[in-house]
Amino acid sequence: MTAAPLAPQISPFWRYLLPKPAYLGLAMGTVTPDFALWDATSQRTIRLANWRGKQPVVLAFTRIFAEGTYCPFCYPHMVAMNQTYRQFRNAGAEVFMITSLNPRQGRAVVEDLQLHLPLLCDPTGTSFRDYCTGQALGAPLPAQFVINAQGHLRYAHLFSFLHHNAEPENLLAALSRL
């Protein structure tokens, strides 16, 4: 008996090659889509719905091409978010950085950047599509969202060439307005 041939795997680069613009596909105030993703920092699965009714959440979708190959716009944002992680926690919020890398690559990024905040791995890109972040040149585009404790969208920042990522100070200000 011979094994069935494996279906060809589509490289993540080719999956995101054709540009798709980001758009605000979620109306402010709506309940955000749930997900369950592997956290390369804590080595466990994180489900967004588990935070509903407990505390606000900041989602920071980031663009990493491969372990050690960072988007020049996202790398400084990732470092800044990691440096201000304690401020977000002191404000009563959790931060989830989300990447399209697989768990092994995600773990390498955690070690490389000495991340303290959770780095969630979504190699299929489902959460990026659910949040309409867009894609171009081999990777999903970055975006940031602030979700209140009830799970409702209260702030969104989508990638543009003028404003790549929302600064941590802007995300903290959005949290203070909840």
Buried (B, 14 or more C-beta within 10 A) or exposed (E): EEEEEEEEEEEBEEBBEEEBEBEEEBEEEEEBBEBEBBBBBEEEEBEBEEBBEEBBBBBBBBBBBBBEEBBEBBBEBBBBBBEBBEBBBEBEBBBBBBBBBBBEBBBBBBEEBEBBBBBBBBBEBEBBBBBBBBBBEBBBBBBBBBBBBEBBBBBBBBBEEEEBBBBBEBBBEBBEEB
